[in-house]
Amino acid sequence: MHGFESLEIDAGETRIFVRRGGSGPPLLLLHGFPQTHLMWRSVAPRLAHDFTTVCADLRGYGRSGCPVSSADHAPYAKRAMARDMVRVMEQLGFTRFALAGHDRGGRVAYRLALDHPDRVQRLAVLDILPTETVWARADARLALGYWPWSLLAQPAPLPESLLAAAPEAMVDNALGAWGSPADAFPQDVRAAYVNALRDPAHAHAICEEYRAAATIDRAHDQADLAAGRRIRCPLLALWSSGGALDNWYADAGGPLALWRAWADEVQGHAIEAGHFFPEEAPDLTAEALRRFFLAP
């Protein structure tokens, strides 16, 4: 990420590692599993021509801190992760910003838009549906196709032990099984993803994040639905052509219909690439985000 400075920011509950570059209105990019902020290495420089672009490691991931968890997993709820990002952007001088998240980062992103609506100007969610929507429709395809949802949510220490024992196998399976070719991930980037799982504190934190998704995150989503809280800002949904969102939810009208249960202004389309399309197809991803975030 040539031209991006590295910063470690005190977010109150933990320290968050970010890379910042470019100029213009602020844009925050959030990564998924098993990645770090490095997933944006080819997208962020393209967006930095038009935006002050910030790429953060979520708490528990990459080079960010790992706060002590609790029995209800609340320190790794998307609500806590979203709070980190609000504080990070405040520290950088931004009280309102555009926001995009892929995979787990997308879950933090839409939670941030729900919990802090005055902070988010526009929201992009990449290859996800809301957590409660996914769990409510979960079936054998989810259990077998996206194993982290069920495996990493198991009680400690089983998933932590598996991650620590075979981080290469975990990363290789995730990167290889969800539709993106191996050459989308250079060896040094793959090694960075593996190394992030080797650390016991980070392995535990990542499992806690998945446990939160299976429990407290669902409760937060359910409470919002019951109260009629919705995402106020314009929302862009992008997803993998031929992937899970394309194939599993046709009976519900597809991803856009499902997101319209949560937000009033929704647009989006499929990207001709696998789940990791920001790494596999950075030009297509960057252009779709650029058009959306620059729209009047």
C-alpha positions in Angstrom: 0.0 0.0 0.0 2.5 2.6 -1.3 1.8 6.1 0.0 -0.3 5.0 2.9 0.9 5.9 6.4 0.6 3.4 9.3 -1.1 4.5 12.5 -2.0 2.9 15.8 -5.0 4.6 17.3 -6.3 4.5 20.9 -10.0 3.7 20.6 -10.6 3.6 24.3 -11.2 -0.1 24.8 -8.3 -1.2 22.6 -5.8 0.0 20.0 -6.7 -0.1 16.3 -4.1 -0.4 13.5 -5.0 1.6 10.4 -3.4 2.6 7.1 -4.4 6.1 5.8 -3.8 7.6 2.4 -5.2 9.9 -0.3 -7.2 13.1 0.0 -10.8 14.2 -0.2 -13.8 13.2 1.8 -13.3 10.4 4.3 -13.9 6.7 3.4 -13.4 3.8 5.9 -12.8 0.3 4.5 -13.3 -2.8 6.8 -12.0 -6.3 6.1 -13.4 -9.8 6.6 -12.2 -13.3 7.6 -9.5 -14.5 7.4 -8.1 -11.3 6.2 -6.7 -8.0 7.5 -6.7 -4.5 6.1 -4.3 -5.9 3.5 -7.3 -7.2 1.5 -7.8 -3.6 0.3 -4.2 -3.3 -1.0 -5.3 -2.9 -4.6 -8.6 -1.2 -4.1 -7.6 1.5 -1.6 -4.9 3.2 -3.8 -7.5 3.5 -6.6 -10.0 5.1 -4.2 -7.3 7.4 -2.7 -7.5 9.5 -5.8 -10.9 10.8 -4.7 -11.1 10.0 -0.9 -9.0 10.1 2.3 -9.0 6.4 2.5 -8.7 4.6 5.9 -8.2 0.8 6.1 -8.5 -0.6 9.6 -7.8 -3.9 11.3 -10.9 -4.9 13.3 -10.3 -5.5 17.0 -8.9 -9.1 17.4 -7.6 -9.1 13.8 -4.3 -8.3 12.2 -2.3 -5.7 14.1 -5.1 -4.4 16.3 -5.6 -5.2 20.0 -7.5 -8.1 21.6 -9.6 -6.9 24.5 -10.5 -9.5 27.2 -13.8 -11.1 26.3 -16.8 -12.0 28.5 -19.3 -14.8 28.9 -21.8 -13.1 26.6 -19.1 -12.3 24.0 -20.1 -8.6 24.0 -16.5 -7.3 23.6 -16.5 -8.9 20.2 -20.0 -8.0 19.2 -20.3 -5.9 16.0 -21.6 -3.1 18.2 -18.3 -3.0 20.1 -16.3 -3.2 16.9 -18.4 -0.4 15.3 -17.8 1.8 18.4 -14.0 1.3 17.8 -14.4 2.6 14.3 -16.4 5.7 15.3 -13.6 6.6 17.8 -10.9 5.9 15.2 -12.5 8.2 12.7 -13.0 10.9 15.4 -9.3 10.6 16.3 -8.5 11.2 12.6 -10.8 14.2 12.5 -13.8 12.8 10.8 -17.3 12.8 12.4 -19.1 11.8 9.2 -17.7 9.4 6.6 -18.5 6.9 3.9 -18.1 3.3 4.9 -17.6 0.0 3.1 -17.1 -3.5 4.6 -16.5 -6.9 3.1 -17.6 -10.1 4.9 -17.1 -9.6 8.7 -16.3 -6.0 8.1 -19.6 -5.6 6.3 -21.4 -6.7 9.5 -19.5 -4.1 11.5 -20.4 -1.6 8.8 -24.1 -2.1 8.8 -24.2 -2.2 12.7 -22.3 1.1 12.7 -24.9 2.6 10.4 -27.7 1.4 12.7 -26.1 2.4 16.0 -24.6 5.7 14.8 -26.8 6.9 11.9 -25.5 10.4 12.0 -21.9 9.2 11.3 -22.4 7.4 8.0 -23.1 9.2 4.8 -23.2 6.2 2.5 -22.8 2.5 3.2 -21.5 -0.3 1.0 -21.8 -4.0 2.1 -19.8 -6.6 0.1 -21.0 -10.2 -0.2 -23.1 -10.3 3.0 -26.6 -10.2 4.3 -27.6 -9.1 7.8 -26.5 -11.6 10.4 -30.0 -12.4 11.7 -31.2 -12.9 8.1 -28.4 -15.4 7.5 -29.0 -17.4 10.7 -32.8 -17.3 10.3 -32.3 -19.0 6.8 -29.4 -21.2 7.8 -29.4 -24.7 6.3 -26.9 -27.4 5.3 -25.5 -25.2 2.6 -24.4 -22.6 5.1 -23.1 -25.3 7.6 -21.0 -27.0 4.9 -20.1 -24.1 2.6 -19.2 -21.4 5.2 -17.9 -23.5 8.0 -16.5 -20.6 10.1 -20.1 -19.7 11.0 -20.6 -22.9 13.0 -17.1 -24.2 13.7 -15.6 -21.0 15.1 -18.7 -20.3 17.2 -18.2 -23.5 19.1 -17.2 -23.1 22.8 -13.6 -22.6 23.7 -11.0 -24.1 23.4 -11.9 -26.3 20.4 -11.9 -23.9 17.5 -8.9 -22.0 19.0 -7.0 -25.2 19.1 -7.8 -26.0 15.5 -6.8 -22.5 14.4 -3.5 -22.7 16.3 -2.7 -26.2 15.1 -3.4 -25.6 11.4 -3.5 -22.0 10.5 -2.3 -22.7 6.9 -5.0 -25.2 6.3 -7.7 -22.8 7.6 -6.5 -19.9 5.5 -6.0 -22.1 2.4 -9.5 -23.6 2.7 -11.2 -20.3 3.2 -9.3 -18.6 0.4 -9.7 -21.5 -2.0 -13.2 -22.7 -1.4 -15.3 -19.6 -1.9 -14.8 -19.0 -5.6 -11.7 -16.9 -5.9 -8.6 -18.2 -7.7 -5.3 -18.8 -5.8 -3.5 -16.1 -7.8 -5.7 -13.4 -6.2 -3.6 -13.9 -3.0 0.2 -13.3 -3.3 2.3 -15.4 -1.0 3.3 -12.5 1.2 -0.4 -11.6 1.7 -1.4 -15.2 2.4 1.5 -15.4 4.9 0.2 -12.3 6.7 -3.3 -13.9 7.0 -1.7 -17.1 8.3 0.5 -15.3 10.8 -2.5 -13.4 12.2 -4.1 -16.7 13.1 -0.9 -18.1 14.7 -1.2 -15.8 17.7 -3.3 -17.4 20.5 -4.8 -14.0 21.5 -5.9 -13.3 18.0 -7.2 -16.8 17.4 -9.3 -16.5 20.5 -10.5 -13.1 19.6 -11.6 -14.2 16.1 -13.5 -17.2 17.6 -15.2 -14.8 20.1 -16.3 -12.6 17.2 -18.0 -15.6 15.6 -19.5 -16.6 18.9 -20.9 -13.1 19.1 -22.3 -13.4 15.6 -24.2 -16.5 16.7 -25.6 -14.9 19.8 -25.5 -11.3 20.8 -25.2 -9.9 17.3 -28.5 -11.8 16.5 -30.1 -10.3 19.5 -29.1 -6.8 18.5 -30.5 -7.3 15.0 -33.7 -8.8 16.3 -34.1 -5.8 18.6 -33.7 -3.4 15.7 -36.2 -5.3 13.6 -38.7 -5.3 16.5 -38.2 -1.5 17.1 -38.4 -0.7 13.4 -34.9 0.8 13.3 -33.6 1.0 9.8 -30.5 2.1 7.9 -31.1 5.7 7.0 -28.3 6.3 4.5 -28.1 5.1 0.9 -26.9 1.5 0.8 -25.0 -0.3 -1.9 -24.9 -4.1 -1.9 -22.3 -5.9 -4.0 -22.1 -9.7 -4.2 -20.3 -12.5 -6.0 -21.9 -13.6 -9.2 -22.7 -17.3 -8.9 -21.9 -17.3 -5.2 -23.9 -18.0 -2.2 -25.9 -14.7 -2.2 -26.7 -15.3 -5.9 -27.9 -18.9 -5.4 -29.2 -19.4 -1.9 -31.7 -16.5 -1.6 -33.6 -16.5 -4.9 -36.8 -17.6 -3.1 -36.7 -14.4 -1.1 -36.1 -12.2 -4.1 -32.3 -12.0 -3.9 -29.9 -9.9 -1.9 -31.5 -6.5 -2.8 -34.9 -7.6 -1.6 -33.5 -8.9 1.7 -31.5 -5.7 2.3 -34.7 -3.6 1.6 -36.1 -5.1 4.8 -33.3 -3.1 6.6 -32.8 0.0 4.6 -35.0 2.4 2.5 -32.6 3.3 -0.3 -30.9 0.2 -1.6 -29.1 -0.5 -4.9 -26.5 -3.0 -6.0 -25.4 -5.7 -8.3 -23.3 -8.8 -8.6 -19.5 -8.7 -9.4 -18.1 -11.2 -11.8 -15.7 -12.8 -9.3 -15.7 -15.0 -6.2 -16.3 -14.1 -2.6 -13.0 -12.3 -2.3 -13.7 -10.0 -5.2 -12.0 -6.9 -3.8 -8.7 -9.0 -4.1 -9.7 -10.9 -7.3 -11.3 -8.0 -9.2 -10.0 -4.7 -7.6 -10.8 -2.6 -10.7 -14.4 -3.6 -10.8 -14.7 -3.3 -7.0 -13.0 0.1 -6.8 -15.1 1.5 -9.7 -18.4 0.3 -8.2 -17.5 1.9 -4.9 -16.2 5.1 -6.4 -19.4 5.6 -8.4 -21.6 5.1 -5.4 -19.6 7.2 -3.0 -19.2 10.1 -5.4 -22.9 10.1 -6.3 -24.7 13.3 -5.3 
